[in-house]
Amino acid sequence: MRPRLSRSRPELICLWFGIALRAVGLGGGAVTRSVPAMPLYFFRIRNGRYSGCADQASEFADRDLAWKEMTSVCADMAAGIARKLQENSEWHMELLDETKEPVFRIRIVAETLD
């Protein structure tokens, strides 16, 4: 049986690497610093009348990095979307800011022209 670990101090978790970083100051006390937080963004996908928004936010240093991530995610999904798209329908992905207002939108539209 593995011993259960208890945490006596807060720790910061680096999600990219899965590393826990302890906040420790002089004398063993926790230190808090005022560090500007990166902007939070949410992804929302709409397909016809169906819509879903991510519950967890993603952090990006700036809008350019947020756009690059959005286009990369959309590119990974595009083939699957195109195969399932029906006539006269629309699919789109939006990147929302912290207040859940759209910042960017990518749309794929299927139209019958006759």
C-alpha positions as CSV (number, residue, x, y, z in Angstrom):
1,M,0.0,0.0,0.0
2,R,1.4,3.4,-1.0
3,P,1.5,6.0,1.8
4,R,-0.9,8.9,1.3
5,L,0.9,12.2,0.7
6,S,-0.5,15.3,2.4
7,R,0.2,18.8,1.3
8,S,0.9,21.4,4.0
9,R,1.7,24.3,1.5
10,P,0.0,25.5,-1.6
11,E,1.6,24.5,-4.9
12,L,1.5,25.6,-8.4
13,I,0.9,23.0,-11.1
14,C,2.4,23.4,-14.5
15,L,-0.1,21.8,-16.7
16,W,2.2,21.5,-19.7
17,F,4.7,19.3,-17.9
18,G,2.7,17.9,-15.0
19,I,5.2,19.4,-12.5
20,A,4.2,20.7,-9.1
21,L,6.1,23.8,-8.0
22,R,6.0,24.7,-4.4
23,A,5.7,28.3,-3.3
24,V,8.2,28.6,-0.5
25,G,9.6,31.7,1.1
26,L,12.2,32.5,3.8
27,G,11.5,30.6,6.9
28,G,9.4,28.1,5.1
29,G,6.4,30.3,4.6
30,A,4.4,30.6,1.4
31,V,5.2,33.6,-0.8
32,T,2.6,35.3,-3.0
33,R,3.6,37.6,-5.8
34,S,1.5,39.8,-8.0
35,V,2.1,38.4,-11.4
36,P,0.0,39.5,-14.3
37,A,-2.1,36.5,-15.4
38,M,-2.2,35.5,-19.1
39,P,-5.6,36.0,-20.8
40,L,-8.0,33.2,-20.6
41,Y,-9.9,31.9,-23.7
42,F,-12.6,29.4,-24.3
43,F,-13.4,27.3,-27.5
44,R,-17.0,27.0,-28.7
45,I,-18.1,24.8,-31.6
46,R,-21.5,25.2,-33.3
47,N,-22.9,22.7,-35.8
48,G,-26.3,23.7,-37.0
49,R,-28.5,24.2,-34.0
50,Y,-26.1,22.4,-31.7
51,S,-23.5,24.3,-29.7
52,G,-21.0,23.5,-27.1
53,C,-18.5,25.6,-25.1
54,A,-15.4,24.3,-23.3
55,D,-15.8,24.4,-19.5
56,Q,-12.1,24.9,-18.9
57,A,-10.3,28.0,-20.2
58,S,-7.0,27.9,-22.1
59,E,-4.3,30.5,-21.4
60,F,-2.4,32.2,-24.2
61,A,0.2,35.0,-23.9
62,D,-1.5,37.1,-26.5
63,R,-4.1,37.1,-29.3
64,D,-1.6,36.0,-31.9
65,L,-0.9,32.8,-30.0
66,A,-4.6,32.2,-29.4
67,W,-5.2,32.5,-33.2
68,K,-2.4,30.1,-34.0
69,E,-3.8,27.5,-31.6
70,M,-7.3,27.9,-32.9
71,T,-6.2,27.5,-36.5
72,S,-4.1,24.4,-35.6
73,V,-7.0,22.8,-33.7
74,C,-9.4,23.6,-36.6
75,A,-7.0,22.2,-39.2
76,D,-6.8,18.9,-37.2
77,M,-10.6,18.7,-37.2
78,A,-11.4,19.9,-40.8
79,A,-11.3,16.6,-42.6
80,G,-13.7,15.0,-40.2
81,I,-16.0,18.0,-40.3
82,A,-16.1,18.1,-44.1
83,R,-17.0,14.4,-44.3
84,K,-20.0,14.8,-42.1
85,L,-21.2,18.2,-43.3
86,Q,-24.7,18.1,-44.8
87,E,-26.0,20.3,-47.6
88,N,-27.0,23.9,-46.6
89,S,-25.4,23.6,-43.2
90,E,-22.8,25.5,-41.3
91,W,-20.1,24.6,-38.8
92,H,-18.0,27.1,-36.9
93,M,-15.5,27.3,-34.2
94,E,-15.2,30.4,-32.0
95,L,-12.5,31.6,-29.6
96,L,-14.1,33.4,-26.7
97,D,-12.5,35.8,-24.3
98,E,-12.8,35.7,-20.5
99,T,-16.3,37.2,-20.7
100,K,-17.2,34.6,-23.3
101,E,-17.5,37.2,-26.1
102,P,-16.2,36.0,-29.5
103,V,-12.7,37.1,-30.5
104,F,-12.2,34.9,-33.6
105,R,-14.5,32.7,-35.7
106,I,-13.7,30.1,-38.4
107,R,-16.7,29.0,-40.5
108,I,-17.2,26.1,-42.9
109,V,-20.3,26.6,-44.9
110,A,-22.0,24.1,-47.3
111,E,-24.4,25.7,-49.7
112,T,-26.5,24.5,-52.6
113,L,-26.4,27.1,-55.3
114,D,-29.3,26.0,-57.6
